[in-house]
């Protein structure tokens, strides 16, 4: 499907042999490289499946990775950068978000029939970006060789064919089997799709490149396609994850303020905790199902895409008893978004927004109740916390509306005149709807000291992310054949 009178803005698509091959990272790095060269470049992902999302300048919702790529391009996030976002709320269904707005929940089979509508939205967004920018760097999703997903594809080759753009294929050598991944993926594509692949990028290589050279020579001879570059494994590089929690995020430091987060079955926006994981004075521990929660200074209940199901899971895992004991011994508790709702007395879902319609008892730790509404709240906000009047900023993504006496002592007073969240009368419990609350340096320091850390160090997460984007761009400039990439983008090398 194509739209009439298409604007032909140079577009390059990065596809991967697997999930987490490095697509998001390469797109972010290329956006920064091109920005450095004075190019008005914009990131784009036709379809994203993720529970980590961001609020855009136009009041929509997109994947968190696209917001990071926007930062790399020097842009504010916009809903056209990720026109289709799927947020799973069960093993077989997801909330479907088109142009930043939820259109409903769909089972996989229903969404398959909906794809022609979704493709139209994708092409409309691509056209709008084409009219505003000089180049578009596109991220695929998963792998283009998933046979069961090929029909009606809009996330990989289906999009590339629709807009007639070249593709680079990236594979992660650190997983092992990189040549099989690349050759096998190519073999499963149609002839026209194979012709669209203009080269390979090998990601996360460790060791002496000379030992890899014979394999690179074979790959080029066997496929007739060039290796555009081999990117080294960048130790300590941090860019926010598309969706999954890496092993490194689950391993806590042995020392520091002890923070525990239950790894909810439907956890969302776990990127909230990246500033804590990276803080030198914090030991962050994600507690998986079946594990016994350790002693902690602070327990944080995270966001959730299905709060009632995750509440039931917390009760089944014994977290209600653990939290009661934790508070009895003077520990602190914080709830973020869905976590705020869990801390209350009851959660109502009369319209079946997150599952079957009904109500569930909360943990009963704050005097508030929440009702899920059909209209989702999407806001970028700033203001000041009640604690130390510390400046705070963040974003709201929630369908719940909360009310109750606990809200009379708010967590924060926002610049738009609203109040957010609650602080318990004894000061042990904080609840907020704000995602990204730990990204504000003063707010982070204040919250850590509230939780019991003495003399918390200032930690600027935004600066760290910017430094990592710059480091990534330096690496791509050094290890990729940028003249060839610029030629693919129909620019002068």
C-alpha positions as CSV (number, residue, x, y, z in Angstrom):
1,X,0.0,0.0,0.0
2,X,1.3,3.5,-0.9
3,X,-0.2,6.9,-0.6
4,X,-0.6,9.2,-3.6
5,X,1.9,12.0,-4.2
6,X,4.4,10.6,-1.8
7,X,7.3,12.8,-0.8
8,X,10.6,10.9,-1.4
9,X,12.7,11.9,1.5
10,X,15.9,9.7,1.9
11,X,15.1,6.9,4.3
12,X,17.3,4.1,5.6
13,X,15.9,1.2,7.6
14,X,17.8,-0.8,10.2
15,X,16.5,-4.3,10.7
16,X,17.8,-7.0,13.0
17,X,18.2,-10.7,12.9
18,X,16.7,-11.0,16.4
19,X,15.2,-8.8,19.1
20,X,17.8,-6.9,21.0
21,X,20.3,-7.2,18.1
22,X,21.1,-3.5,18.4
23,X,18.6,-1.8,16.1
24,X,17.6,0.8,18.6
25,X,21.2,1.6,19.5
26,X,22.3,1.9,15.8
27,X,19.4,4.2,15.0
28,X,20.2,6.4,17.9
29,X,23.8,6.5,17.0
30,X,23.1,7.3,13.4
31,X,20.7,10.1,14.4
32,X,23.5,11.8,16.4
33,X,26.1,11.3,13.7
34,X,23.8,12.9,11.1
35,X,22.9,15.7,13.5
36,X,26.6,16.5,14.0
37,X,26.8,16.8,10.2
38,X,24.1,19.4,10.1
39,X,21.4,17.1,8.8
40,X,17.8,17.5,9.9
41,X,17.3,13.9,10.7
42,X,14.3,12.2,12.4
43,X,14.0,8.6,13.9
44,X,11.0,6.5,13.0
45,X,9.7,3.1,14.1
46,X,6.5,2.0,12.2
47,X,5.3,-0.5,14.8
48,X,6.6,-1.0,18.3
49,X,5.6,-3.5,21.0
50,X,6.8,-2.2,24.3
51,X,5.6,-1.4,27.8
52,X,8.2,1.4,28.2
53,X,6.7,4.5,26.7
54,X,7.1,8.3,26.7
55,X,4.7,11.2,26.4
56,X,5.3,13.4,23.3
57,X,5.1,17.1,22.7
58,X,1.8,16.7,20.9
59,X,0.3,14.9,23.9
60,X,0.6,11.3,22.5
61,X,2.4,8.2,23.6
62,X,5.3,6.4,21.8
63,X,8.0,3.8,22.6
64,X,10.6,4.9,25.1
65,X,13.4,4.0,22.7
66,X,12.1,6.5,20.1
67,X,12.2,9.2,22.7
68,X,15.9,8.5,23.3
69,X,16.5,8.5,19.5
70,X,14.7,11.8,19.3
71,X,17.1,13.2,21.9
72,X,20.0,11.9,19.8
73,X,18.5,13.8,16.8
74,X,18.1,16.9,18.9
75,X,14.3,16.7,18.7
76,X,11.4,16.6,21.1
77,X,9.5,13.3,20.9
78,X,6.5,13.3,18.6
79,X,3.8,10.7,18.0
80,X,4.7,10.5,14.3
81,X,8.0,8.9,15.3
82,X,6.2,5.8,16.4
83,X,2.7,5.7,14.8
84,X,1.8,2.2,16.0
85,X,2.5,1.2,19.6
86,X,1.3,-2.1,21.0
87,X,1.3,-2.4,24.8
88,X,0.7,-6.1,25.8
89,X,-1.8,-6.6,28.7
90,X,-2.0,-10.4,28.4
91,X,-0.3,-13.2,26.6
92,X,-2.6,-12.9,23.7
93,X,-3.7,-9.3,23.5
94,X,-2.5,-5.7,23.7
95,X,-3.7,-2.1,23.8
96,X,-3.3,-0.6,20.4
97,X,-2.1,3.0,20.2
98,X,-2.3,4.8,16.8
99,X,-0.7,8.2,16.4
100,X,-0.2,8.4,20.1
101,X,-3.8,7.6,21.2
102,X,-5.3,4.3,22.4
103,X,-7.9,2.9,20.1
104,X,-8.7,-0.2,22.2
105,X,-7.6,-3.6,23.2
106,X,-7.2,-6.3,20.5
107,X,-6.4,-9.9,20.5
108,X,-3.5,-10.9,18.1
109,X,-5.9,-12.3,15.5
110,X,-8.1,-9.2,15.5
111,X,-5.0,-6.9,15.2
112,X,-3.9,-9.0,12.2
113,X,-7.1,-8.0,10.4
114,X,-6.6,-4.4,11.6
115,X,-3.1,-4.1,10.0
116,X,-4.2,-2.4,6.7
117,X,-5.6,0.5,8.9
118,X,-2.4,0.5,10.9
119,X,-0.3,0.6,7.7
120,X,-2.2,3.6,6.5
121,X,-1.4,5.4,9.8
122,X,2.3,4.4,9.4
123,X,2.5,5.8,5.9
124,X,0.7,9.0,6.9
125,X,3.3,9.6,9.7
126,X,6.2,8.8,7.4
127,X,4.9,11.4,4.9
128,X,4.5,14.1,7.5
129,X,8.0,13.5,8.7
130,X,9.2,13.5,5.1
131,X,7.8,17.0,4.6
132,X,9.7,18.3,7.6
133,X,13.1,16.5,7.6
134,X,16.0,15.8,5.3
135,X,16.6,12.2,6.3
136,X,14.7,9.5,8.1
137,X,16.4,6.6,10.0
138,X,14.0,3.8,10.6
139,X,14.1,1.0,13.2
140,X,12.5,-2.4,12.4
141,X,10.9,-4.7,15.0
142,X,12.1,-8.1,16.0
143,X,13.2,-9.9,12.8
144,X,12.0,-9.6,9.2
145,X,12.3,-13.4,8.9
146,X,9.5,-14.4,11.2
147,X,7.5,-16.6,8.8
148,X,4.3,-16.5,10.8
149,X,4.3,-12.6,10.9
150,X,5.2,-12.0,7.2
151,X,1.6,-11.7,5.9
152,X,0.5,-8.0,6.2
153,X,3.8,-7.0,7.8
154,X,4.1,-3.3,8.6
155,X,7.1,-3.4,10.9
156,X,9.9,-4.6,8.7
157,X,10.0,-5.4,5.0
158,X,6.4,-4.6,4.5
159,X,7.2,-1.0,5.4
160,X,10.5,-1.0,3.5
161,X,8.7,-2.2,0.3
162,X,5.9,0.3,0.8
163,X,8.3,3.3,0.9
164,X,11.0,1.8,-1.3
165,X,13.9,2.3,1.1
166,X,17.2,0.4,1.5
167,X,17.8,-1.8,4.5
168,X,20.9,-2.6,6.7
169,X,20.7,-5.8,8.7
170,X,22.3,-5.9,12.2
171,X,23.2,-9.0,14.2
172,X,24.6,-9.4,17.7
173,X,27.8,-11.5,17.6
174,X,27.9,-11.6,21.4
175,X,25.0,-14.1,21.3
176,X,26.9,-16.5,19.1
177,X,26.0,-17.8,15.6
178,X,26.2,-14.4,14.0
179,X,26.9,-15.8,10.5
180,X,24.0,-18.2,10.7
181,X,21.8,-15.4,11.9
182,X,22.7,-13.2,8.9
183,X,22.7,-15.8,6.2
184,X,19.6,-17.5,7.6
185,X,17.7,-14.3,7.8
186,X,18.6,-13.3,4.3
187,X,17.6,-16.8,3.0
188,X,14.1,-16.5,4.4
189,X,13.4,-13.2,2.6
190,X,11.8,-12.9,-0.8
191,X,14.0,-12.0,-3.8
192,X,12.9,-8.4,-3.8
193,X,13.5,-8.2,-0.1
194,X,17.0,-9.7,-0.4
195,X,17.8,-7.1,-3.0
196,X,16.7,-4.4,-0.6
197,X,19.3,-5.5,2.0
198,X,22.4,-3.3,1.2
199,X,24.7,-4.7,3.8
200,X,25.4,-6.0,7.3
201,X,26.4,-4.5,10.6
202,X,27.9,-6.8,13.2
203,X,27.3,-5.6,16.8
204,X,28.9,-6.2,20.2
205,X,32.2,-7.7,19.0
206,X,34.9,-8.4,21.6
207,X,38.5,-9.2,20.8
208,X,40.9,-9.0,17.9
209,X,39.1,-8.0,14.7
210,X,41.8,-9.8,12.7
211,X,40.4,-13.1,14.0
212,X,37.0,-12.3,12.6
213,X,38.3,-11.2,9.1
214,X,38.1,-14.6,7.4
215,X,34.4,-14.9,8.5
216,X,33.7,-11.4,7.1
217,X,35.4,-12.3,3.8
218,X,33.3,-15.5,3.6
219,X,30.1,-13.6,4.4
220,X,30.6,-11.0,1.7
221,X,31.6,-13.7,-0.9
222,X,28.6,-15.9,0.0
223,X,26.0,-13.3,0.0
224,X,27.4,-10.7,-2.4
225,X,26.7,-8.0,0.2
226,X,29.2,-5.8,2.1
227,X,29.8,-5.7,5.8
228,X,29.2,-2.0,6.6
229,X,31.0,-2.3,9.9
230,X,31.8,-4.2,13.1
231,X,30.8,-2.4,16.2
232,X,32.8,-3.2,19.4
233,X,31.2,-4.2,22.6
234,X,30.8,-0.9,24.5
235,X,31.2,-1.8,28.2
236,X,29.1,0.4,30.5
237,X,27.1,1.9,27.6
238,X,23.6,2.9,28.9
239,X,20.7,3.6,26.6
240,X,17.2,2.9,27.8
241,X,15.9,-0.6,27.0
242,X,13.1,-1.1,24.5
243,X,11.2,-3.4,26.8
244,X,13.0,-6.3,28.5
245,X,15.0,-6.1,31.8
246,X,18.6,-7.1,31.2
247,X,20.4,-9.4,33.5
248,X,22.6,-6.5,34.6
249,X,19.5,-4.6,35.8
250,X,18.5,-7.5,38.0
251,X,21.9,-7.9,39.8
252,X,22.2,-5.6,42.8
253,X,25.3,-4.0,44.1
254,X,26.5,-5.4,47.4
255,X,26.5,-2.0,49.1
256,X,24.5,1.2,49.2
257,X,20.9,2.2,50.0
258,X,18.9,-1.0,49.6
259,X,16.0,-0.6,47.2
260,X,13.7,-3.5,46.3
261,X,11.3,-3.6,43.3
262,X,8.9,-6.5,42.7
263,X,9.2,-7.7,39.1
264,X,5.5,-7.6,38.3
265,X,4.2,-9.8,35.5
266,X,2.9,-6.7,33.7
267,X,5.6,-4.2,34.8
268,X,5.7,-1.1,32.7
269,X,8.1,1.8,32.4
270,X,10.8,-0.1,34.3
271,X,13.2,2.6,32.8
272,X,12.0,4.7,35.8
273,X,14.6,2.8,37.8
274,X,17.6,3.3,35.6
275,X,18.8,6.4,37.5
276,X,18.7,4.3,40.7
277,X,20.4,1.3,39.1
278,X,23.2,3.6,37.9
279,X,23.5,5.7,41.1
280,X,26.8,4.9,42.9
281,X,25.2,4.9,46.3
282,X,22.2,2.6,45.5
283,X,21.8,-1.1,45.6
284,X,18.7,-1.9,43.4
285,X,17.2,-5.3,43.5
286,X,14.4,-6.5,41.2
287,X,12.7,-9.5,42.9
288,X,11.5,-12.1,40.5
289,X,8.5,-14.4,41.0
290,X,9.1,-17.0,43.7
291,X,12.1,-15.2,45.2
292,X,12.1,-14.1,48.8
293,X,12.3,-10.3,49.1
294,X,15.4,-9.3,51.0
295,X,15.6,-6.7,53.7
296,X,15.4,-3.2,52.3
297,X,15.4,0.5,53.1
298,X,12.9,1.3,50.4
299,X,10.4,-0.8,48.5
300,X,9.0,0.7,45.2
301,X,5.9,-0.6,43.6
302,X,6.3,0.1,39.8
303,X,3.9,0.9,37.0
304,X,1.8,-1.9,35.6
305,X,-0.2,-2.5,32.4
306,X,-2.6,-4.7,34.3
307,X,-2.9,-3.4,37.8
308,X,-5.6,-5.7,39.1
309,X,-3.8,-8.8,37.8
310,X,-0.5,-7.6,39.4
311,X,-2.3,-6.9,42.7
312,X,-3.5,-10.5,42.8
313,X,0.1,-11.6,42.0
314,X,1.4,-9.5,44.9
315,X,-1.0,-11.1,47.3
316,X,-0.2,-14.6,46.0
317,X,3.5,-13.9,46.4
318,X,3.1,-12.7,50.0
319,X,4.1,-9.1,49.3
320,X,1.3,-7.7,51.4
321,X,2.7,-9.4,54.5
322,X,6.2,-8.4,53.5
323,X,5.2,-4.7,53.1
324,X,3.4,-4.7,56.5
325,X,6.5,-6.1,58.2
326,X,8.8,-3.7,56.3
327,X,6.7,-0.7,57.4
328,X,6.5,-2.0,61.0
329,X,10.3,-1.9,61.2
330,X,10.5,1.7,59.9
331,X,11.1,1.0,56.2
332,X,9.9,3.3,53.4
333,X,7.5,2.5,50.6
334,X,6.9,4.3,47.3
335,X,4.3,3.6,44.5
336,X,4.6,4.9,41.0
337,X,1.5,5.1,38.8
338,X,0.1,1.6,39.0
339,X,2.0,1.3,42.2
340,X,0.1,4.3,43.6
341,X,-3.2,2.6,42.7
342,X,-2.1,-0.6,44.4
343,X,-1.4,1.2,47.7
344,X,-5.0,2.3,47.9
345,X,-8.1,0.7,49.2
346,X,-9.7,-0.5,46.0
347,X,-9.3,-0.4,42.2
348,X,-12.3,-0.3,39.9
349,X,-12.2,-1.1,36.2
350,X,-15.9,-0.7,35.2
351,X,-15.2,-0.6,31.5
352,X,-12.7,-3.5,31.3
353,X,-9.8,-1.2,30.3
354,X,-7.1,-3.6,31.4
355,X,-9.0,-6.9,31.4
356,X,-12.4,-8.2,32.6
357,X,-14.5,-5.5,34.2
358,X,-14.7,-5.5,38.0
359,X,-13.0,-4.3,41.2
360,X,-10.1,-5.5,43.3
361,X,-9.1,-4.7,46.8
362,X,-5.8,-2.8,47.1
363,X,-3.1,-3.1,49.7
364,X,-5.0,-0.7,52.0
365,X,-1.9,1.4,52.9
366,X,-3.3,4.7,51.7
367,X,-6.8,6.1,52.0
368,X,-7.6,6.4,48.3
369,X,-9.5,4.6,45.6
370,X,-9.0,4.5,41.8
371,X,-11.3,4.1,38.9
372,X,-10.0,3.4,35.4
373,X,-11.5,5.7,32.7
374,X,-11.7,5.2,29.0
375,X,-9.6,8.4,28.4
376,X,-5.9,8.0,29.2
377,X,-4.0,10.9,31.0
378,X,-0.9,11.8,29.0
379,X,1.1,14.8,30.3
380,X,4.6,16.1,30.5
381,X,4.8,17.9,33.8
382,X,7.1,19.8,36.2
383,X,6.6,21.2,39.6
384,X,8.0,20.9,43.2
385,X,7.8,18.0,45.6
386,X,6.4,18.6,49.1
387,X,9.7,17.1,50.4
388,X,12.2,20.0,50.6
389,X,10.3,21.9,47.9
390,X,12.6,20.1,45.5
391,X,12.1,20.6,41.7
392,X,10.7,17.6,39.9
393,X,9.7,16.8,36.4
394,X,8.2,13.7,34.7
395,X,5.4,12.4,32.7
396,X,2.0,10.8,33.3
397,X,0.6,7.8,31.4
398,X,-2.5,6.4,33.2
399,X,-6.1,5.7,32.8
400,X,-6.9,5.7,36.5
401,X,-8.4,8.6,38.4
402,X,-7.8,8.5,42.1
403,X,-9.6,10.2,45.0
404,X,-9.5,10.0,48.7
405,X,-8.3,11.8,51.8
406,X,-4.7,10.6,51.3
407,X,-4.4,13.0,48.4
408,X,-4.9,16.0,50.7
409,X,-1.2,15.7,51.5
410,X,0.2,15.6,48.0
411,X,3.6,14.3,46.8
412,X,4.0,17.3,44.5
413,X,2.5,20.6,43.4
414,X,2.6,20.8,39.6
415,X,3.2,24.0,37.5
416,X,-0.2,23.5,35.8
417,X,-2.0,24.0,39.2
418,X,-2.7,20.4,39.9
419,X,-1.6,18.3,42.8
420,X,0.0,14.8,42.3
421,X,0.1,11.8,44.6
422,X,0.2,11.5,48.3
423,X,2.5,11.3,51.3
424,X,1.3,9.3,54.3
425,X,0.8,11.1,57.6
426,X,3.7,9.3,59.2
427,X,6.0,10.1,56.2
428,X,6.7,6.4,55.5
429,X,4.8,6.1,52.2
430,X,5.0,8.2,49.0
431,X,2.7,7.7,46.0
432,X,3.0,9.5,42.6
433,X,1.6,9.2,39.1
434,X,4.9,10.7,37.7
435,X,7.1,8.4,35.7
436,X,10.7,9.7,35.3
437,X,10.7,11.2,38.8
438,X,14.2,10.0,39.5
439,X,15.6,11.8,36.5
440,X,15.5,15.2,38.1
441,X,18.8,15.5,40.1
442,X,17.4,17.4,43.0
443,X,14.3,15.2,43.3
444,X,16.5,12.1,43.1
445,X,18.8,13.3,45.9
446,X,15.8,14.4,48.1
447,X,14.0,11.0,47.7
448,X,17.2,9.0,48.4
449,X,17.7,11.0,51.6
450,X,14.1,10.5,52.5
451,X,14.6,6.8,52.1
452,X,17.6,6.9,54.5
453,X,20.7,7.7,52.5
454,X,23.0,10.2,54.3
455,X,24.7,12.8,52.1
456,X,23.4,11.5,48.8
457,X,25.6,12.4,45.8
458,X,24.2,14.5,43.0
459,X,23.5,12.3,40.0
460,X,22.5,13.8,36.6
461,X,20.8,11.1,34.6
462,X,20.1,13.4,31.6
463,X,23.8,14.3,31.3
464,X,24.8,10.6,31.6
465,X,22.4,9.7,28.7
466,X,23.8,12.5,26.6
467,X,27.4,11.4,27.2
468,X,26.4,7.9,26.2
469,X,24.8,9.1,23.0
470,X,28.0,11.0,22.2
471,X,30.1,7.9,22.9
472,X,27.9,5.8,20.7
473,X,28.1,8.3,17.8
474,X,31.9,8.4,18.1
475,X,31.9,4.6,17.8
476,X,29.7,4.5,14.8
477,X,31.9,7.2,13.1
478,X,34.9,5.1,13.7
479,X,33.7,1.6,12.9
480,X,31.0,2.0,10.2
481,X,31.5,2.8,6.5
482,X,29.8,6.2,6.8
483,X,30.5,7.2,3.2
484,X,28.6,4.1,2.1
485,X,25.7,4.9,4.5
486,X,25.5,8.5,3.3
487,X,25.4,7.2,-0.3
488,X,22.5,5.0,0.7
489,X,20.7,8.1,2.1
490,X,21.3,9.7,-1.3
491,X,23.6,12.3,0.2
492,X,27.0,13.3,-0.8
493,X,29.8,11.4,1.0
